[in-house]
Amino acid sequence: MTEFELIARHFAGRGAGRKDVLLGIGDDAALLEVPESHALVVTTDTLVSGVHFLPDVSPHALGHKAVAVNLSDLAAMGAEPAWMSLAITLPDSRHDWLDAFAHSVADICEYYGVSLIGGDTTRGPLSITMTAQGLVQKDKAMKRSGAKPGDWLYVTGTPGDARRGLELLQTPRAEITESADVRDALEKRLLYPTPRVAAGQSLKGLASAAIDISDGLLQDLQHMTSASRCDVEVISEQLPLSAALKASVPDHQRLKYQLAGGDDYELLFAVPEESRGSVDTALQHFAVPFTCIGRFKPGRGEVVVTCGGEPLSEQWQGWDPFRDND
Amino acid sequence: MTEFELIARHFAGRGAGRKDVLLGIGDDAALLEVPESHALVVTTDTLVSGVHFLPDVSPHALGHKAVAVNLSDLAAMGAEPAWMSLAITLPDSRHDWLDAFAHSVADICEYYGVSLIGGDTTRGPLSITMTAQGLVQKDKAMKRSGAKPGDWLYVTGTPGDARRGLELLQTPRAEITESADVRDALEKRLLYPTPRVAAGQSLKGLASAAIDISDGLLQDLQHMTSASRCDVEVISEQLPLSAALKASVPDHQRLKYQLAGGDDYELLFAVPEESRGSVDTALQHFAVPFTCIGRFKPGRGEVVVTCGGEPLSEQWQGWDPFRDND
């Protein structure tokens, strides 16, 4: 059995059995059916050992994350996840490792109704490339470019936790002063991000723009304001803060985690005044925390962070030694 | 400019501008339109340095090949190529190298009408993962599993050349006795394979089964007979032989190149008796060489190579030190 067959075997009889898969793994290509009224949504992400994850990460966490980061991109478009291709490069044949990895990939795919439709296994330094495909009603996809002056800026979850989790994972256990609960909560946000799939779909038609946070709130927000051609004010006092990050990081250092942490996989989205009530109602169904953190203004794409109504001059971008900053 | 932006820039204003790309590079995901009467065809292939290509390969050849091997999978399904995602991992930032690579990718994509819809650039040991997507009329895709006893077996091109080309590339120039013409012809088959895109599409409705040859004729034929549940006789005297391979390899060694060489990216296909005339007519339009090399028989999936009507006992499979054999 090849390694890819081993991965595929974990999908047999799992939630991945979609009727729109006309031909799955085992031929030169997969054959898929896209409903007439829908557009196809496609995203690709690569995770490289030592760049996007620590080399000693568990195969279970890695399998989850590789899927989650791709589903997060689909969520930011408001798409329903459908199919996934998986290309994995492995330094050697470790069947236990691959078994745990594939099992984890199957679990998260089953949870989100995603079918594994193909892929490739090759020998080499550990890396994973996934291409995720989703479906969205035509003309309903959320883009980065739709925010307008006057729209409110929202974020799901509590950005910053994942970055602190990474630091704790890189710190010798004996030097960690946080409680086990705090440490676990922060590390889990790094290792097991939750793609905001249901929230993303429920925001279609309500949010005017959306993007997921992978490189840090400010950096991804900058993409949104540039594409939307307006400014935004981020009110630092309104940034959501988890109890774990509050317990782990001193007050004066908190902002850089929240604004530039990265690896959050939360959604940033813009909401016109008239849709705020509908957004409240829609998101309450999903038990996803969400917070209004600012407002869009006329301008040329600038992001301003304020405290007490005054702009902060500190620069947070580029604080990212672990991730590749391309 | 990030490296991926550099790649994407080469596609601006090129043949890649398809009307079915509703949203291309630059958001969280691409948005694509699939015609109602068509199925989506998806394939993923990874090329790793030192496994699938020589580390010193030119970026131009690598760009061509990375696209070609994926289009070859689409061709084997009879699909029209449409969109491609490109994930590239690079050890360092060499703009000249990337420029040549991207230029070559753009050239071949433009030639085949393919649009680059997204991707990712990461830092690490050189490897490329491409996901190619195509379109095919519903129920018209060619599969591996449709061959029936009595069908004739055909192959395009002259398998074996690419493998000899690889050996010549690995041989010091001073030790090569072949003429420059012979050497160039064989090396070119390895470095610049031609995906049989038009031939594949013209075989739809005529061929009963098809597969592309990437791991060697016998190995890929074995996939077809297993999926189709019948035997096949390959008549060794009928195997097509290029003038270059004839000049480069002694008669008694030729068969192993033709049968087990790999990296050919030719099509193997099955044709029912009543469609032979139509296949002749269809393929003559495309100036693609094609040869009938055997016939399917009742059985359980066995591949038999004969010479003078007698089965040959030699084993060719597994002769593949360069490629990953998974």
Interface residues (C-beta under 8 A of the other chain):
Chain A: T2 E3 F4 L22 L23 G26 D27 D28 A29 A30 L31 L32 E33 V34 E36 A39 L40 V41 V42 T43 T44 D45 T46 L47 V48 S49 G50 V51 H52 D73 L74 A76 M77 A79 W83 S85 L86 A87 T89 I117 G118 G119 D120 T121 T122 R123 G124 P125 S127 T129 T131 Q133 G134 V136 K138 A141 K143 R144 S145 A210 I211 D212 A227 D324 D326
Chain B: T2 E3 F4 L22 L23 G26 D27 D28 A29 A30 L31 L32 E33 V34 E36 A39 L40 V41 V42 T43 T44 D45 T46 L47 V48 S49 G50 V51 H52 D73 L74 A76 M77 A79 W83 S85 L86 A87 T89 I117 G118 G119 D120 T121 T122 R123 G124 P125 S127 T129 T131 Q133 G134 V136 K138 A141 K143 R144 S145 A210 I211 D212 A227 D324 D326
